[in-house]
Amino acid sequence: MNRDEIVAELLQMRDQDYAVMQAKIIPTVNSDRIIGVRTPALRAFAKRLNKDSGTGEFLSALPHQYFDEDQLHAFVISLEKDFDKCIAEVSAFLPFIDNWATCDQLNPISFKKDPEKLLPYIQTWIKSEKTYTVRFAIGMLMQHFLNERFDTKYADMVAAVRSEEYYIKMMIAWYFATALAKQYESILPYLEEKKLDDWTHNKAIQKSAESYRITDEQKAYLKTLKVRQSR
């Protein structure tokens, strides 16, 4: 399917109420760019397109006109099984991502098979000037390097990020809240030694306090580590 055919099908799947809801929760995207296609429908469409050899035209048509095209694009390349092909598609797409939803939906299956091969790219992305490229890099560290592959050097990479961008700071907080749930003893010093900016530090504690994976005793202690923020 070419790009025009894909957009025509997306328009046929429009749900206006859903479009209104998305516009409220994704403020960085102009509402006139949101068609309003529900996520299950986009995922199903992506599976069909993944089997279509003519999808390359759509993937190369950047930037896309519609937010829903971006979402579909993320789902399609997430299905790519060949690592080298996938990394090329992701690298081409990342600079055009302009919202948290598309960034967080981008979840390539090929990255799960060989995360170590992904590391050099993460190290580049996390230093980008693009908000959602940095957010994606942190998300990849959170997803692939907090279990058996965990090392404090990865937490150091995240803690070293300094940005005033809300969607980067929120991802850092999310990373450390998740890391506390999985690697509590190794991550706790990052908060005890205040290695994050005050806002992100407190947000990570807040998100940890909301987690069912943190014990009540751990939550109580973490709350004592909150810092007073200057206004």
Contacts in CASP RR format, 6 or more apart in sequence:
PFRMAT RR
TARGET T0000
AUTHOR 0000-0000-0000
METHOD contacts of the structure
MODEL  1
MNRDEIVAELLQMRDQDYAVMQAKIIPTVNSDRIIGVRTPALRAFAKRLN
KDSGTGEFLSALPHQYFDEDQLHAFVISLEKDFDKCIAEVSAFLPFIDNW
ATCDQLNPISFKKDPEKLLPYIQTWIKSEKTYTVRFAIGMLMQHFLNERF
DTKYADMVAAVRSEEYYIKMMIAWYFATALAKQYESILPYLEEKKLDDWT
HNKAIQKSAESYRITDEQKAYLKTLKVRQSR
1 9 0 8 1.000
1 49 0 8 1.000
1 52 0 8 1.000
1 54 0 8 1.000
1 55 0 8 1.000
1 58 0 8 1.000
2 54 0 8 1.000
2 57 0 8 1.000
2 58 0 8 1.000
3 57 0 8 1.000
3 58 0 8 1.000
3 61 0 8 1.000
6 49 0 8 1.000
6 58 0 8 1.000
6 69 0 8 1.000
6 72 0 8 1.000
7 65 0 8 1.000
7 66 0 8 1.000
7 69 0 8 1.000
9 45 0 8 1.000
10 35 0 8 1.000
10 37 0 8 1.000
10 45 0 8 1.000
10 66 0 8 1.000
10 68 0 8 1.000
10 69 0 8 1.000
10 72 0 8 1.000
11 35 0 8 1.000
13 35 0 8 1.000
13 36 0 8 1.000
13 37 0 8 1.000
13 38 0 8 1.000
13 41 0 8 1.000
13 45 0 8 1.000
14 35 0 8 1.000
14 36 0 8 1.000
14 37 0 8 1.000
15 36 0 8 1.000
15 37 0 8 1.000
15 38 0 8 1.000
16 36 0 8 1.000
18 36 0 8 1.000
18 37 0 8 1.000
18 38 0 8 1.000
19 31 0 8 1.000
19 34 0 8 1.000
19 35 0 8 1.000
19 36 0 8 1.000
20 31 0 8 1.000
22 29 0 8 1.000
22 34 0 8 1.000
22 36 0 8 1.000
22 67 0 8 1.000
22 101 0 8 1.000
23 29 0 8 1.000
23 31 0 8 1.000
23 34 0 8 1.000
25 101 0 8 1.000
26 34 0 8 1.000
26 67 0 8 1.000
26 99 0 8 1.000
26 100 0 8 1.000
26 101 0 8 1.000
28 98 0 8 1.000
28 99 0 8 1.000
28 100 0 8 1.000
28 167 0 8 1.000
29 67 0 8 1.000
29 98 0 8 1.000
29 99 0 8 1.000
33 65 0 8 1.000
33 66 0 8 1.000
33 67 0 8 1.000
34 66 0 8 1.000
34 67 0 8 1.000
34 68 0 8 1.000
35 66 0 8 1.000
35 67 0 8 1.000
35 68 0 8 1.000
36 68 0 8 1.000
37 45 0 8 1.000
37 68 0 8 1.000
37 71 0 8 1.000
37 72 0 8 1.000
39 71 0 8 1.000
39 105 0 8 1.000
42 68 0 8 1.000
42 71 0 8 1.000
42 72 0 8 1.000
42 75 0 8 1.000
43 75 0 8 1.000
45 72 0 8 1.000
45 75 0 8 1.000
46 72 0 8 1.000
46 75 0 8 1.000
46 76 0 8 1.000
46 78 0 8 1.000
46 79 0 8 1.000
47 79 0 8 1.000
49 55 0 8 1.000
49 58 0 8 1.000
49 72 0 8 1.000
49 76 0 8 1.000
50 76 0 8 1.000
50 79 0 8 1.000
50 80 0 8 1.000
55 76 0 8 1.000
58 69 0 8 1.000
58 73 0 8 1.000
58 76 0 8 1.000
59 73 0 8 1.000
59 76 0 8 1.000
59 77 0 8 1.000
59 89 0 8 1.000
59 92 0 8 1.000
59 93 0 8 1.000
60 92 0 8 1.000
62 92 0 8 1.000
62 93 0 8 1.000
62 96 0 8 1.000
63 96 0 8 1.000
64 70 0 8 1.000
64 73 0 8 1.000
64 96 0 8 1.000
67 99 0 8 1.000
67 102 0 8 1.000
70 96 0 8 1.000
70 97 0 8 1.000
70 98 0 8 1.000
70 99 0 8 1.000
70 102 0 8 1.000
71 101 0 8 1.000
71 102 0 8 1.000
71 105 0 8 1.000
73 93 0 8 1.000
73 102 0 8 1.000
74 93 0 8 1.000
74 97 0 8 1.000
74 102 0 8 1.000
74 105 0 8 1.000
74 106 0 8 1.000
75 105 0 8 1.000
77 86 0 8 1.000
77 89 0 8 1.000
77 90 0 8 1.000
77 93 0 8 1.000
77 106 0 8 1.000
77 108 0 8 1.000
78 105 0 8 1.000
78 106 0 8 1.000
78 107 0 8 1.000
78 108 0 8 1.000
78 109 0 8 1.000
79 109 0 8 1.000
80 86 0 8 1.000
80 89 0 8 1.000
80 108 0 8 1.000
80 109 0 8 1.000
80 110 0 8 1.000
81 109 0 8 1.000
81 110 0 8 1.000
82 110 0 8 1.000
83 110 0 8 1.000
83 111 0 8 1.000
83 113 0 8 1.000
83 114 0 8 1.000
83 117 0 8 1.000
86 108 0 8 1.000
86 110 0 8 1.000
86 111 0 8 1.000
87 110 0 8 1.000
87 118 0 8 1.000
87 121 0 8 1.000
90 106 0 8 1.000
90 108 0 8 1.000
91 121 0 8 1.000
93 106 0 8 1.000
94 125 0 8 1.000
94 128 0 8 1.000
94 130 0 8 1.000
94 132 0 8 1.000
94 133 0 8 1.000
94 136 0 8 1.000
95 130 0 8 1.000
95 133 0 8 1.000
97 103 0 8 1.000
97 106 0 8 1.000
97 130 0 8 1.000
97 132 0 8 1.000
97 133 0 8 1.000
97 136 0 8 1.000
98 132 0 8 1.000
99 132 0 8 1.000
100 132 0 8 1.000
100 135 0 8 1.000
100 167 0 8 1.000
100 170 0 8 1.000
102 132 0 8 1.000
103 132 0 8 1.000
103 135 0 8 1.000
103 136 0 8 1.000
103 167 0 8 1.000
104 135 0 8 1.000
104 139 0 8 1.000
106 136 0 8 1.000
107 143 0 8 1.000
111 118 0 8 1.000
111 140 0 8 1.000
111 144 0 8 1.000
112 144 0 8 1.000
115 144 0 8 1.000
115 145 0 8 1.000
115 149 0 8 1.000
116 149 0 8 1.000
118 140 0 8 1.000
118 144 0 8 1.000
122 137 0 8 1.000
122 140 0 8 1.000
122 141 0 8 1.000
122 157 0 8 1.000
123 157 0 8 1.000
125 133 0 8 1.000
125 134 0 8 1.000
125 136 0 8 1.000
125 137 0 8 1.000
125 140 0 8 1.000
126 134 0 8 1.000
126 137 0 8 1.000
126 138 0 8 1.000
126 141 0 8 1.000
126 157 0 8 1.000
126 158 0 8 1.000
126 161 0 8 1.000
127 134 0 8 1.000
128 134 0 8 1.000
128 137 0 8 1.000
131 163 0 8 1.000
131 165 0 8 1.000
131 167 0 8 1.000
131 168 0 8 1.000
132 167 0 8 1.000
134 161 0 8 1.000
134 163 0 8 1.000
134 165 0 8 1.000
134 168 0 8 1.000
134 171 0 8 1.000
135 167 0 8 1.000
135 168 0 8 1.000
135 171 0 8 1.000
138 158 0 8 1.000
138 161 0 8 1.000
138 168 0 8 1.000
138 171 0 8 1.000
138 172 0 8 1.000
138 175 0 8 1.000
139 171 0 8 1.000
139 175 0 8 1.000
141 154 0 8 1.000
141 157 0 8 1.000
141 158 0 8 1.000
141 175 0 8 1.000
142 174 0 8 1.000
142 175 0 8 1.000
142 178 0 8 1.000
142 179 0 8 1.000
145 151 0 8 1.000
145 154 0 8 1.000
146 154 0 8 1.000
146 178 0 8 1.000
146 179 0 8 1.000
146 182 0 8 1.000
146 183 0 8 1.000
147 182 0 8 1.000
150 182 0 8 1.000
150 183 0 8 1.000
150 186 0 8 1.000
152 186 0 8 1.000
155 175 0 8 1.000
155 176 0 8 1.000
155 179 0 8 1.000
155 186 0 8 1.000
155 187 0 8 1.000
155 190 0 8 1.000
158 172 0 8 1.000
158 175 0 8 1.000
158 176 0 8 1.000
159 172 0 8 1.000
159 176 0 8 1.000
159 190 0 8 1.000
159 195 0 8 1.000
159 196 0 8 1.000
161 168 0 8 1.000
161 172 0 8 1.000
162 197 0 8 1.000
163 169 0 8 1.000
169 197 0 8 1.000
169 199 0 8 1.000
169 200 0 8 1.000
169 203 0 8 1.000
170 203 0 8 1.000
172 196 0 8 1.000
172 200 0 8 1.000
172 204 0 8 1.000
173 196 0 8 1.000
173 200 0 8 1.000
173 203 0 8 1.000
173 204 0 8 1.000
173 206 0 8 1.000
173 207 0 8 1.000
174 204 0 8 1.000
174 207 0 8 1.000
176 187 0 8 1.000
176 190 0 8 1.000
176 191 0 8 1.000
176 196 0 8 1.000
176 200 0 8 1.000
176 204 0 8 1.000
176 208 0 8 1.000
177 204 0 8 1.000
177 205 0 8 1.000
177 207 0 8 1.000
177 208 0 8 1.000
177 211 0 8 1.000
179 186 0 8 1.000
179 187 0 8 1.000
180 187 0 8 1.000
180 188 0 8 1.000
180 191 0 8 1.000
180 204 0 8 1.000
180 208 0 8 1.000
180 211 0 8 1.000
180 214 0 8 1.000
180 218 0 8 1.000
180 222 0 8 1.000
181 208 0 8 1.000
181 211 0 8 1.000
181 213 0 8 1.000
181 214 0 8 1.000
182 213 0 8 1.000
184 214 0 8 1.000
184 218 0 8 1.000
189 195 0 8 1.000
190 196 0 8 1.000
191 201 0 8 1.000
191 204 0 8 1.000
191 205 0 8 1.000
191 222 0 8 1.000
191 225 0 8 1.000
192 225 0 8 1.000
194 201 0 8 1.000
194 227 0 8 1.000
196 204 0 8 1.000
198 227 0 8 1.000
198 229 0 8 1.000
198 230 0 8 1.000
199 229 0 8 1.000
201 225 0 8 1.000
201 226 0 8 1.000
201 227 0 8 1.000
202 226 0 8 1.000
202 227 0 8 1.000
202 229 0 8 1.000
205 222 0 8 1.000
205 223 0 8 1.000
205 225 0 8 1.000
205 226 0 8 1.000
208 214 0 8 1.000
208 218 0 8 1.000
208 219 0 8 1.000
208 222 0 8 1.000
209 219 0 8 1.000
209 222 0 8 1.000
209 223 0 8 1.000
214 222 0 8 1.000
END
